[in-house]
Amino acid sequence: MLSFCARDIMTRDVITIRKGASIEEALRVMAENKIGGLPVVDADGNIVGVITETDVLLKGQSPVEAPKLAFYGPWVLPDDVIMELYKKSRGSKVEDAMTSQVIAFTEDSAVTDIARAMMEHNINRVPIVAGRKVTGIVSRSDIVRAMARLINGPMPDEAKPGKRKAIELT
């Protein structure tokens, strides 16, 4: 996998959503396309954030309460953390719920670096950018497919209707 770059495995036809769109629209787009996140772009197509299933899980929930006690006494979350959680739970636009501190890579980035960042930051996909324009996206499943190709050779294209490939289990 050391020789793979983002351009080798990324999805090029990236589905994005515009800043200003509703969270409901983002959810519809994610559901219709069976994806878990969308880069958020401004009117010029520049990336301004990413909205994911995780970002919208709080939508419609009751206000977030900080835990009352910790192991060694009172535990207080900083006000800005509580406010951010509350805003995400009540927002109606993608920019209210999106992550604006985006971890992005270029097409020349090594897949190992992308995989490391995904693990360190607990994220499932990263946008691939040229400047601030989204040119692709790499998901964990893209990396798994690349690893499978490396180990097993080229993956067959989608099976033709009515044809099945026998797999021998040892």
Secondary structure by P-SEA (a helix, b strand, c coil): ccccccccccccbbbbbcccccaaaaaaaaaaacccbbbbbcccccccccccccccccccccccccccccccccccccaaaaaaaaaaacccccccccccccccccccccaaaaaaaaaaacccbbbbbccccccccccaaaaaaaaaaaacccccccccccbbbbbbcc
